[in-house]
Amino acid sequence: MASRPASSGKVIVFATVTAKPGKADELEKLLQPAIANANSSAEPGTLTYRCARHGEEFRLFEEYESASAIKHHQTQEAYKKLGKSGLAAGVKVEFFQEIPKL
């Protein structure tokens, strides 16, 4: 696990976002456009972008073809709105490099 993506190859991201008390439904509504955008042609380097929720905690599984694809994802308006919303009490992001297939 790393605190930033590897410089080459496919990158896997596990993110945990905890909503502020009473703000989980609002956060989910902001996540929905980000999920839709990540899974569209607007982000061709995003291979997988999935989100699950349990109470006030959201888990995201993201797969990118490269570190530059993550940077592109972070330039998207839906992503920026999430960051500016102030709805998250905490965010933890972990980067992994995929083990190549034999």
C-alpha atoms as one frame of an Amber mdcrd trajectory, in Angstrom:
protein
   0.000   0.000   0.000   1.221   3.484  -0.820   0.168   7.020  -0.021   0.341
   7.964  -3.705  -0.043   6.037  -6.970   2.823   4.191  -8.621   4.445   6.023
 -11.498   3.717   3.283 -14.024   1.184   0.550 -14.654  -2.380  -0.049 -13.554
  -3.375   1.476 -10.205  -5.976   0.204  -7.745  -7.484   2.617  -5.215  -9.452
   1.794  -2.079 -11.018   4.890  -0.544 -13.096   5.201   2.606 -15.194   8.314
   3.079 -17.010   8.880   6.359 -19.837  11.403   6.256 -20.339  13.967   8.959
 -23.198  12.984  11.294 -26.531  13.357   9.514 -24.908  14.146   6.140 -24.631
  10.672   4.575 -27.693  11.038   2.337 -26.417  14.374   1.004 -22.991  12.859
   0.423 -24.528   9.935  -1.465 -26.372  12.373  -3.743 -23.063  14.082  -4.548
 -21.314  10.759  -5.113 -23.861   9.603  -7.708 -22.767  12.059 -10.455 -19.112
  11.315  -9.695 -19.785   7.588 -10.105 -21.690   8.167 -13.359 -18.941  10.420
 -14.732 -16.161   7.999 -13.794 -17.985   5.186 -15.590 -18.529   7.234 -18.757
 -16.455   8.142 -21.792 -15.469  11.359 -19.956 -12.904   9.266 -18.073 -11.476
   6.732 -20.531  -8.600   5.805 -18.199 -10.969   4.846 -15.388 -11.498   1.101
 -15.745 -13.664   0.522 -12.650 -15.328   2.907 -10.212 -17.696   1.393  -7.671
 -19.109   2.635  -4.395 -20.801   0.866  -1.488 -22.394   2.356   1.616 -22.934
   1.182   5.176 -24.514   3.823   7.376 -22.336   6.926   7.224 -19.364   5.132
   5.656 -18.728   4.847   1.927 -16.160   2.530   0.350 -14.914   3.140  -3.149
 -13.080   0.654  -5.336 -11.345   2.350  -8.229  -9.182   0.939 -10.997  -7.182
   3.153 -13.343  -4.966   2.333 -16.298  -2.288   4.717 -14.986  -1.445   7.446
 -12.497  -2.248  10.030 -15.175  -5.795   8.622 -15.384  -6.200   9.332 -11.660
  -5.032  12.898 -12.229  -7.610  13.246 -15.009 -10.328  11.881 -12.685  -9.406
  14.540 -10.127  -9.962  17.334 -12.673 -13.602  16.393 -13.208 -16.277  18.787
 -11.902 -18.178  16.065 -10.000 -14.975  15.128  -8.152 -14.261  18.761  -7.295
 -17.792  19.264  -5.932 -17.276  16.343  -3.560 -14.092  17.867  -2.210 -15.648
  21.294  -1.741 -18.872  20.009  -0.161 -17.611  19.777   3.406 -19.835  16.719
   3.951 -17.012  14.308   4.812 -15.736  13.901   8.356 -12.820  11.833   7.105
 -11.264  10.403   3.959  -8.705   7.606   3.699  -7.199   6.758   0.308  -4.924
   3.764  -0.292  -3.091   3.047  -3.546  -2.085  -0.419  -4.701  -0.375  -1.719
  -7.806  -2.013  -4.687  -9.482  -0.082  -7.961  -9.469   0.477  -8.966 -13.109
  -1.242 -12.090 -14.405   0.970 -15.058 -15.250
